[in-house]
Amino acid sequence: MLRSALPALAVLLSAAAAAQVPTPEAFLGYALGERFTPHHRVVDYVEAVGDASPLVTVERYGETPEGRPLLLAVVAESPAVAEAARQSSVAAARGEGEPTKAVVWLSYNVHGDEAVSTEAAMQTLYDLTQDPARLADVVVVLDPCLNPDGRDRYVSGYRQRRGALPNADPDAREHDQPWPGGRFNHYLFDLNRDWAWGTQPETRARLAAYNRWLPAVHVDFHEQGVESPYYFAPAAEPFHPRITPWQRELQTRIGRANAEVFDREGWLYFTKEEFDLFYPAYGDTWPTFNGAIGMTYEQGGSGRAGLAIRTAEGDTLTLRDRIDHHVATGLTTVATTARDAAEVRRQFAAYFQAAPAGAQTYVAQGDPGRLGALAALLDLQGIAYGWATDQTVSGVRYGGGLDRPAEAGRVAVQAGALVVAADQPKGRLAAVLFEPEAVLGDSVTYDATAWALPYVYGVEGVAATGPVATGGPAPPAATVPSGRPYAYVAGWSSPADAQLLARLLREGVGVRIVPEPFEAGGRTFGRGALVVTRAGNARLGDRFDAVVRAAAQATGRPLTALASGFATSGPDLGSNRVGFVRRPSVAVLADTPVSPTALGEVWHWFDAVVEYPAALLTADDVSAATLVDVDVLVMPDGSYGSWLSSDRADMLRSWIRAGGRLIAMERAVSSIARLDGFDAAVRDAPEADTTAAAALRPYAERERRGASESVPGAVYRVALDPTHPLAFGYPDWTYILKRRVAPVDFLTDGWNVGVVRSGVPAAGFAGVQARERLEDSLVFGVEDVGRGEVVYLADSPLFRGFWADGQLLFANAVFGMEAW
């Protein structure tokens, strides 16, 4: 009798526990959909659910740059069941059995102005607590807001713009966000392009949390344009070739299940369009390369929709509508995964047990500082690596200054090279990030088509067909000499060297730069080496050695102590050829017309990478008076056409002639090129094809025709002049990621420091016509104007904050050129 009563008792206890969980409306004081919820109230609600429900465990896994917490809510039959599922999923990735439960991870609001997602997350969390039967075969990990800083920027701004009642007129002010909008995080980065790179604190915290779980299914909830209804998987082509048939199959099953719900409700949707699975840094692709079925769900609305907006068809799209759609797909995804849980668990384990395809080992070799930075990224991603011994292997060389990957053959591997085996739990992710070039199944794609890490870090890569022996030396730890030397010398070859220089300047240390190779104290130093002499820093007194050594220790850079200023070759340290670096006063144009993400790349580099002060100036407020004390002015990418009036052009020209340095980036180069008095010129587009064949082209081919003229994101080799200060620390090459076709002609009265000679990329897709136009074009150049100069950076060396190879060049533009 007692035994037969136990199930009924369990049901009663479960129902009682569910009843204790507050609804969002009861807790917040309003129904979801009536207003947007500030992030701190979202946190309060999620933690209240965690306190009230035995099914929910809440964890704070990180913090944003503005101090807002990042949360996970784990929903399972019990905390013990959740922990068993977590441990078994991680074990399955090591080849040890299957997960005990299928783990589903739901991520919301990575773009701050796609604010319906977090509202839907609260409703989804509540609904999961009300039906424990949903959790019999799954554990759900729910992240209610990946981008709290961007979300609160949007929510507070929308509240300020709207009246007592929402206005559905699409022209109403409440539907237009002021610059920069809420999409981006504090540093104006798109967090949905950062999963593979981890440049932002939110991403780094999330990757650590994700790697502790390794879910089998991951959904990234988004919004799209108002006139688009709802998108869910299956995804569009191109699919990355390392995505497995099972991963395609399960996302199709889940898509069909979502379609059944939408069909029943009469809701519009589409699949297999626009959102592909190729670039590895998205919230659908990155989880896919970590064993999950990764999917994007896109609700129509985004930042323009507000609480209600009238569509082109005359319907009114409300926030409540949008919430309902996201809740439906979230719960359907959980239900479908639970239905097929046994197969999901088995296939998840099989993903990690499969033998690696293609190259068996990847090698990166080159500057130890660059290899150390690459190793730090691998640590963040959980990718195992070792250090090579001297040997020769069979494989393909790429990067390292090559125009294209070499033919397969025998390749020398140096002791101390970084080695990554494909046969490891993170092997597929490693292969995606290292392989010389992924096979692109369709040229009409959403984002960059090349990203191999040897290009990103400016080192040589080897894709080896077999194993590579490890046990060699790791990059040596930085050593800081003792005593009272005549001078300290630091190399100039990796991004971390720029951090050292910035710190020294910030501490008031006088630094010299040697413009050519020299030998002293039994060591050889390359161009751009930093020299800190005691004689030039008398104002520091007895603090001199402590300040310099502390800067080196903080940045992890080695110092060499010299007992004499005499060089056995090259200039002596006191030579007039050795330049002195002033501490520059730096300003960066911000707000309209600057691209928010372009500003973010520059701002983040100054603020978080090298930690050097740079004033952000509202572009419309810039005048001759505001630039009086500015030495360096950075113009990030932006649409400067109407902003760059004749009066502003005269002002900038006068400031440069008086000794200022203008760093123009991407489209800012095109804007400067249109002005009189500057040497840069953007190459004219070819004349339109007026033949009958061109005039009669099919309408359906318009996208492919556009692809032939585009570069969505391809890696190009740049030929450098390493004798110019802008290229100090480099060999005669570097790589950039080119993503637009706006070729700049070679300067006739300036220095063509970095140029593209061949229109064929080193890796990635570039259309036929784009290749023709890009041949023999300027990438990096310097023009002297009066006592100042203009630095032209036609492609961003700081692309999305992760393109490490370009950071030293940007530091040259800001700091190094101060010496000449």
N, C-alpha and C positions, 0 to 999 in steps of 0.2 A: 504493500500500500504506500509506504513512504517513498520507495523508488519510483512508483508511477506518478507521484506528486511533484517530483523534482523538476521535470520540464515545465510544468505549469508555473511552479514557483519562480523559475528562471525567467519566464515570460513576464510575470508580474513585476519582478525586480527590474527587468530591463525597461518595461513600460514606465515604472516609477522614476527610473534614472532619466529616461528621455523627457519626462514631464518636467524635470527640474531644470532643463536647459532653456534659457531664455530665448525667445524669438528675437530676431534683429529688431523688429518693431517695438517690442516690449522694452528692450534694453536701450535702444537709441532714442526712443520717443517719437519716432516717425516711421512710416512705412518705407521700405526700400523703393527707390524710384521717385520719391518726393523731393529729395535733395541729394547732393553728393556728400559723402561722409569724410570728414577730415581724418588723416591717418591716425592721429592719436586715439580717436574714438574707435577706429578699426582695431587697433591694438587692444583697447579696453574690452571690446566685444569678444575677440578671439580668446583672450585670456580668461574672460568670464565663462566662456563655453568650456575651456579647459578645466576650470575650477568646478564646474557643475556636472560634467559628464565623465564617467569612468572610462569612456571610450577614447577620450581625447587627451593627448599630451602636448603641451605647448613648449617650444624651445626658442629662445632668442639666439640666433646664430651669428649675428653681426650688427654693424651699425653703419649708417650712411655718413658721408662727409658733413652733413648738417646735424648729425647726432640722433637721427631717428632710428628706432630699432628695426631689425629684420627678423621676421618670425617664420617658424614652421609649426603647423598643427598636424600632428600624426593621429590618424583615426584608425582604430583597430579594435578587435574584440577585447583586448586588454593590452596594457603596456608590455607585458611579458610576451604576448604573441607578436607585437610589433618589433620588439628587440630580436626575437628569434628570426623573424623575416629579414630584418636588416643584416644580421650576422650571416645568415645562410645565403643571402644575395651576394654579399662580398665574397664569401667562400666559393660560390658558384663561379664567380669571375676568375678565381684561382684554379678552376677545374675540379672543385670539390663538391660534387653532388648538385642538387637543384635547390632553389629557394623553397622555403616552407609555405610561403604565400606569394602571390603575384603582387608586386609593389607598383602602385600607380601614383605618379607625382603630377600635381596640378599647379601650374605657375601662372600668376595673374599680374597684370599691370606693369610689365617691363617697360612699356612706354607710358609715361605719366599721364598724358592727356587721353589715353584710351581707358578712361576712368570707370567705365561700366564693369571692367573685369573685377576689381576689388569688391564692388557692390555684389556682384554675382558670387564671389568667393564666400562672403558671409552667409548668403542664403544656402549655398552648397554645403558649407560646413554644418549648418543647422540641420539640413535635410539628412545628412549622413548620420547624425546622432539619433535621428528619430526612427531609423529602421536598421537595427543592428544586423538583420539578416543579410543586408547588402555586403557585410564585411566577413562573411563566412569564408571566403576564398581569396580575399584581397586585403591589403593594407594601403591606406590612402595617405599620402604626404601632401599637404596643401600649403602653398606659400601665397598668402593673400595679397602681397604687394612687393614686387621685386624692386620698385623704383619709388620709394616714399617721397624723396625730395621733389622729383618731377611731378608726382601726383598732387602733392600739396600746393605746388606752384600753380597747377591747373585749377584745382578745386577752389583755392582762395581767390584766384583771378576771376573765375566764373562767377563766384558769389558777388564780387564787386561789380561785375558788368551787368548782371541781370536785375530785373525789377522784382516787385512782390509776386508777380506771376510770370512764368516762362513765356517767351514770345517765340512762336514757331516759325515766324518769318525768317527764311535763311539769310536775309540781308540785315537782320537785326544785329546790333553791336555785340550782343552776348555770344554770338556764334563766331566771332573773330578773336583769336588770341593775339595779344601783343608779343613782340619779339622778347625772348626766344621761344615762347610757347612752353608747354609742359611736357613735351615728348621726352626730353633728355634729362639726364641726371644733373647733379650739382655742377659738375665740370663740363656739362653740355655734350656728353658722350651718349651715343646710342647704345644702350646696354644690350640690345639684341644683336649687336655685331661684335660682342666682346667675350662670348663664351670661350672661344679658343685661345684668347690672348690674356685675359685677366688683368687688363690695365687699371680697372676701377675697383675700389674697395668693396662695393656691393658684389661684383662678380667674384672676386677672390674669396669672399666669405661664402658665397653660394656654392662655388666649386668644392670647397672643403666639405660643406654639408652634403652636397650631392654625392661626392665620392665615398662618404660614410654609408650611403644607402644603395646606390646603383640600382635604380628602379627598372622595371621591365617595360613600363609605358610612361611616356612624358607628354603632357599637353601644354602648349604655350598659348595663352588666351590673349587675343589682340582685338583691335578694331581697324576698319578700313573706311574708305570714303562713304559718304551718306547714301549715295545712289547704288552702292553695291549691297546686296542683301546679307547673305551669310556664306562664308566659305569654311568647309572642313575637308579633311583628307578623304580620298587619296590625293597626293600632291601632283603638281605639274612636272613634266620633263623640263630640264634634265635631272635625272637621278644620278647621284655619284655612283660610280661602278662598284664601290665597296659596300653599298647597301644590299642586304641579302634578300633573296626571294621571300623569306618568311616576314621580314620587316615590311615589304610591300604588301604581302597578303594580309597581315593583321590590320594594317591601317585601312585597307579596303573593307575588311569585315566591319571595323568600327565605323567607317564612313557609311556603309549600307545601313547599319543600325541607327546612326544619326538621321539618315535620310528617311527611314521609316517613321521616326518621331516627327520630323518636319513635314512629311507628307500628311500624316494624320492631323497635324495642327493647321495645315494649309500655309506654312511658312515657306518663303522663297529661299533657295540656297544654290550654290554651285560647287563643283569639285574639279580637280585635274586642270586648273587654270592658274596662271600667274605665279603661284608660290611653289618654287622648285625646291629640290633637296640636293644642292651642290656645294655652296660655300659653307665651310665647316664651323662658322662662328655664331650660328643662329641657335635659337632655343628649340628648334626641331632637329637640325642636322647634328649639332654637337651631342645631344643625348643619343641620337641614332648611332653615332660612331663610338658610343660607350655602351652599346648593347641593347638600348631601349628601342621601342617603336616611338619615334619622335614625331609630333604633329603640331601644326599651327591651326588654330581656330580663329577666324576673323569675322567679327560682327560689324555690320554697317553702322557708321555713326562717327566714331573717332572724336577728336576735340571740337569739331564744329557742331555736333548734334545737341550738346547741352542736355537739358531736361526734356526738350521736345523740339522737333524741327520738321518742317514740311518738305517732303521730297518732290522731285520733279514730276512724279505721277500724281501728286495731290494728296497723298496719304501723309499722316502725321506719325513720325517715328518717335516713340517716347523712350525715356530711360527704362521704364518698367518693361517695355517690349524687349529691349536689349538685354536686360537682366535675365528675363525668362529664357531667351535663346541660349545664353551661355550656361545657365543652370542646367538646361536640358541636355546639352552636349556633354557637360562634365559628368552628370549622373549616368548618362547613357554609356560613356566611355568606361566608367567604373563597372557598370552592369555587364557590358560586353566582355571586358577583361575577366570578370568573375565567372561568366558563363564558360569561357574557354581557358580557365586558369591552369588546368593541368597541362595543356599544350603550350601556354605562355611560359610556364615554368620550365618545361622541357626544352623549348626552343631558346630560351634565355641562356640556359646552361650550354646548349650546343653552340651558341654564338662564340663563346669563349674557348670552346674545345676544338673548334675548327682550325686546321692547319693554315698558316698565313699564305696568301697568294702573292705572287710577284717577288720583289726583293725580300731577302731574308734578314738583312741587316742594313741599317742606315748609319753613315758616318758623317760627322761634321769636323773639319779641321781648319785651323787658322789661329788668329790672335787669341791668346788665353783669356783676355778680358771679355771678348765676345762669346767665347765658349762658356765662360762662367755665367754670363747673362742668359744664354740659351739653356744651360742646366737649371737655372732658377725657374724658367718657364716649365720645363719638364717636371720639376718637383711639384709645382702648382697643379699640373695636370695629372700627377700620379703615374707618369711614364718612367719606367726604370731605365737606367743607363749605366755604362761603365766607361773606362778610359783605356785606350788601345795601347798595345805594344807596337814596335816597329814591325811591319809586315807588308806583304803584297797580296792583294785579293783580286778576284774577278768581279767586275761591276761596271757601273756607268758613272762618270764624273759629271757634275753639274755645278753651277755657281762658280765661285772662285775666279771670276773674270771671263768665263766662257760666254760666247754669244748664244750658244745652244748646248744642250746636253751632248757630251761626246759619244762616240761609238763605244759599244761595250768592249772591254779589254781588261788587261791587268793594270791595277792601280796601286800606287804606293800609299800606304797608310802610316802616318807619323805617330810615334809614341806621344801619348797625351791627347790624341784625338778623341772626341766624344763618340761613343758607340751605343746605338739603340737597336736591340733585337726585336724583330717583328713578332716572335713567338713569346708573348707575354700578355697578361690580362688587358693591358691598354695597347695591344699591338695594332689593332685596326686604326685607332685614333692616331698612333704614331705614324703609321703608313700614310694616312691621309695628310698629315702635317709635313711629312718629309719627302714624299715621292716627288720626283722631278717634275712631273706634269700629270694631272688627272685627265682621263679621257672624257671630253665634253660631248655628251650625246646630242645636244641641241645648242646652237649658237645664240638663240634668243633666251637669255638667262637674266636672273634677277640681280646679280652682284658680281664680285670679283671672280675670275676664273683661274687664278694662280696665287700661291701663297707659300710655297715651300720654304721651310725654315732656314736652310742655308742662304737663300736670297735675302730673307728678312734680316738675318744677322751678319750678312756680308762675309761668309766663310765658304769654303769649298765643301760640297756634298758628294758622297759616294753612295749609290744604291748597289749594295753588294749581293751577289747571288747566293752566297753561303755565309757561314758564321765568321765573325771577326773576333780574334783573341783579345781579351781584356786583361787587366792587371797592370796596366801602364800607369804613369804618373798623372794624378789629377792636377789641374792648374794650381800652382803654389799659392799658399796663403800669403797675404800681403805682409811684408816685413817693414818695420819702422826702425830706422837706425837710431842709435843713441849718440851721446857725445855732443860736441859743439862744432859741426862741420862748417866749412866756408859757405857751402850752398847745398840745397836739396834739388834733385832733379826727378821729375815724374814723366813717364811716357805719355804719348798722345795718340791713342789708337782705338779706344773703345768708348762707348757712351758714359761709362763710369768715370772716365778721365774728365769729362765735362762737369760731372758732379763735384769732383775735387776742385777744379778751377773755380766754379761758382762759389763753393764754400770758402775758399781762400779769399776771394774778392769780397765776399760778404763780411769776413772777419777783418777786413782792412789790410790784408797782406799784399804787398807789391809782388807781382808776378811778371816774369819775362818769358818770351816765346822765341825759340831758336828757329830761324826760317829754313835751315838746311841740315842735313845729317851732320853729326859731330861725334867725336870720340873723346872721352875724358874719364879718368879714374879707371881705365881698363874696360870700359863699357861703351857700346855704340848706341846712339839715340837717333831716332828718325825726326823728320821735319815736324815742327809743332811742339816739340818737347817743352815742358814747363820747367822753368828755372826760378827758384826762390833763393835769393842771396841775402846773407845777413847784412851786408853793407847797404842794401836798398831798403831795409826794414828797421832802421835804427829806432823808429818811433815805438816799436813794439818792445824794445828793451829786453829784459830778462824773460819776457813771455814768448819771444820769437819761436824757440824750439817747441815749446809746449803747444802753441797754436797750430803750427804747421803739422806736427805729428798727430794732433787730435783730428785735424781735417782729413789726414790720410787714413787714420783708423776708422773714422765715421763712414768714409766712402769705400773702404776696402781696397785702396790703391797702394801699390808699393812705391817706396821712395828710395832713391839712391843718394847717399851722402858723398859729397866731394870735398876733399881737403884743399883743393886749389881751383882757381878759375881758369887755369891753363888747359887748353884743349890740344890733344895730340894730333887731331885733324878737325877741320872745320873751324868756325869762329870761337874765339875765347869768350868766356861768359860776359866780359865787360865790353865786347865789341859793339860798335854802333850798329852793326847788322842784326844784333839781337834786340828785338822790339819789346817795349814795355806796354803792358795791358792796363789801361785805365779801367776803373770800375764804372761801366756805362750805366746811365740812367735810361731805362727801357720803358717804352709805352706800347700798348697794343690797341688797335682800333676795335671797338666793340659796338654792339647793338646794330640796328639797321644802318647800312645795307650788308653787314657782315654775315656770312654763313655761320649759324650757331655752332655746328660741329667743327668747322674750321677754326673758329675762335677757341673751342674747347681743346683741340689738339695743342695749340700754342699755350693757352693758359695753364693747362695741366702740366705741360713740360716745364714751364717756369715754376709753378707752384708746388708740384708734387714730385717731379723727377729731379731737377737740379736745385730746387728750393732757392730760387733767386727772385728778388722782388721785381715785378713788372706791373705798371699801372694800366688798368683797363680804362680807356678813354671812350666816352660816348661819342660816336663818330660825328653826330650833328653839332657837338659842342667844341670840336677841335678848331683851334685858331692859332694864329701866330703866337699869341700870348701863352696858350697852353703848351706850346712846344719849345718855349724859351729854354727850359732846363732839361729837355729831352735829347739824348744822344742817339738813340736807336728807336725807330718807329716801325712796328710790324703791321703790315696790311694783310691779314689772313684772306683766304678766298672769300669772295662776295660779289654782289652785283653792284658795282660802283658807278654805273653809267650816269644817272642823274645826280648822284651825290658828288661826283668829281666835276663840279662846275669850273668855269674859267677862273673864278676868284680862288677857289680851293686849290686848283692846279698851280696858280701863281704863288700861293702861300707855301705849298709843298716844295715847289721849285726853289724858292728863296731860302727856305729852311735847309734844304739839301746843300745848296751852294755855300751856305754859311758853315757847313761842316757836319750836317746831320747825315745819318745813314738810314735809308728807307729799305726795308725788306719786303718786297712785293711777292705774294704767293698766289699761284694758280691764276684765277681770273683777274686778280689784281694786276698781274703782269699785262694782261690784255688791255686793261683800263689805262695803265700808264703808257702803254705803247701807242695809244691813240692821241697822246698829248704831244704838242710841239716841244722840242728841246730835249727829247730822250731818244736814244738810239734803238731801242727795242721795236720790233715790228712783227705783228702777227701775220702769218702767211695767209693770203687770200684763199678762199675755198675754190676748187676747180669749177669751171663753167658747167652749167647744167647740161646734161645729155639731151639734145633736142631731136635725136633720131626717131624715126617712126617706131622702132622696136621699144625704145624707152617710153614713148608716149602711150603705147598700147600695153604696157605691163599690167598684169592682173591685180586687182585691188587686194586680193587675198595674200599677195606676196609683199605687202607693204612693210610688215615687220622684218622680214628677212632682208629686204632691200635696206632698211635702216641699219640692220646688223652689219652689213658690209661697210658701212661708214663709221662704225663705232668701235670703241675699246671699253668694254664694261669693267675692265680691271685686269690688266696683263702686266707681267714683269718684263722690264726692259733693262738691258745693259746700258750703262752710261759711261762713255769714255771721258776720263778726268785728266785735267792738267794738275798733277800732284804738287807742282812747284808753286801754285797760287795759294795764298793763305786760306781761301775758301775751301780748299781740298786738302789742307794739312791733315796728316794722320791716315790718309788713304793711299792705296796703290793707284794705278792708273785706271781704275774702274770702280764702279759701285752699281747698285741696282735700285730702281724705283718701281713703284706700282703706278702705272699710267692708267687713268680712267676717263680721259676726255681727249678729243681730237681738236686741239687748238695750237698747231705748231708755231713756234716762234723762230724767226730767221736768225741766223748767226749775227752777232753784233759786229758792226764794222768799225766801231770806235770804242771798243770795250774788250773785256776778257771773256772768252767763251770757255768757261771752266769745266762745264759738264755738257756733253752733247750726245744725242742719239744719232748714230751713223746709219744703222740698218733699221728699216721699218718693221722687220720681223721680230716679234718679241722673243725673249729668252724662254718664256713659259706663258701659257694662257692664250686667250683668243683675241685677235685683232682682225677686223674686217679687211678685205682686200683693198678697198679704197682708202681706209684708214692707214694701212701700211704704206701706201704710196705717199700719202701726205706727210707722215711722220718722219720719213727718211731725211737725214741731215737737218735736224732741228735742235734748237737750244733747250736745255733743261735747267742748267745753272749758269748764271753769268753775272758779271760785275761791270758797272759803268761808272767812271769818275765824272762827277758833275760839280764843278767848282772845287771847293775844299771838302765836299762830301761825296757820297756814292749811293748808287742804287744797286741792291742785290736782287737779282731776278731768280726766283724759284718757281719755274713753270709747273712743276709737279711737287706735291708736298713731301718733304723728307720725313714728316712726322705722321704719316698716314694712320689714322685711327689710333694713334698713340702707341702702336705696337711695332712699327717699322723701325727696328733698332738701328739698322745700318745707316739711316739718315740723320740720327740724332747728333752725331759728332759734326756733321756738316752744318747743321743748324747752329750748333754752338760756335763754330767758326764764324758764321755770319754775325752772330750777336757779340761774341767776346774776342775771338782770335784776331779779327780784322781791326780791332782797336789798336793793335801794335803797329799798323802801317797806314 
